[in-house]
Amino acid sequence: MDMKLEVVVVPVSDVDQSKEFYKSLGWRLDADIATDETFRVVQLTPPGSPASIIFGTDVTSQAPGSAQALHLIVDDIEAAHDVLVGLGAEVSEVFHDAGGIFHHAGTEARVSGPDPERSSYGSFLSLSDPDGNGWVLQEVTTRLPGRIDEAATGFASADDLASALRQRTGSTRPGSARRTPSGRRGTRSTWSVSKPGPSFRPERQRLVGVSEA
């Protein structure tokens, strides 16, 4: 039985402000449902994403701004930076991590600029919503060949997987991969529109302020 992650709840203090913020990033508004004055649910979906976010009134006990390191995957981190800046978003500079594997918590290990080898998974930028919920954009151009599950990949250990990846990509750094021609620096990302997420069935709900576009 599949178990697909399709919704992340983001705690916010001002529903309308957050709704406008995420819409300003080009995220699609899927639903704005209110059963009464005390309960409201808003769902939006990032461009091209199979997963959506939900926030609203009385939908979570988490403190506003406590969601951190929510990841958005792009195929060109510099193009994504330019798109977000063009939309008026306040974003960090593009950075990579001093450890070279995954970014540390906080900002202390950030190194300015994309990963020097432009290794897949190695370049990032960050932004926050009005409450301080933190998002990280990560550049992925070549996927790892499998997971660390031997039954699924045929690799007995993480070291075996890293070795196979180095042989495939010619990289000297464990866990890194070279860019494919389609993911070369300078290729511009596009913001596509995905099908509406399955979390809501609008025909069974009263929608508030949602256009048919």
RAMOFEN-V326242 format. One record per helix or strand of 2 or more residues. SS is the DSSP state (A for helix, B for strand). FROM is the first residue (numbers start at 1). TO is the last residue. If there is no record, write none. Layout:
BEGIN
SS|FROM|TO  SS|FROM|TO
END
This chain:
BEGIN
B|7|9  A|15|24  B|28|36  B|39|45  B|52|57  B|70|74  A|77|86  B|95|97  B|110|112  B|124|128  B|134|139  A|150|153  A|158|169  A|181|183  A|202|204
END
